[in-house]
Amino acid sequence: MMRRLAPGTQVRLLCRPTDMRKGFDRLAAEIKNVLLADPFSWHVFVFRGKREDYVKALHWDGSGLCLFAKRLEKGRFVWPPVIDERTRLTAGHLELLIEGMDWRRTVPMELEYRPAVA
């Protein structure tokens, strides 16, 4: 289980499928070369597997790189459409993604609630 992210932590997703055999060093190289970002920037970098049932996340915590991996035994993760090579997610969207929930169907309460009487 990933720990709670510090406020201001960005979640960056590499949209195209990644070889899930890659470890710390090769994923850090993907962050530098494809996302054009610093793997030691305190942000979370998320990678998806080709079959869409595997996710890896790399995060620098100040003392070392942390690698989180999860494979769903049933079903697939719900990924954003591949429009660009990279996109950003909110920390909440990342939590829903990791739980295997369809994060696209979540709407902030203020947009969903509509009073019946003015």
Buried (B, 14 or more C-beta within 10 A) or exposed (E): EBEEBEEEBBBBBBBEBBEBEBEEEEBBEBBEEBBEBEBEBBBBBBBBBEEBBBBBBBBBEEEEBBBBEBEBEEEEBBBBEEEEEBBEBEBEBBBBBBEBBEBEEEEEEEEEEEEEEE
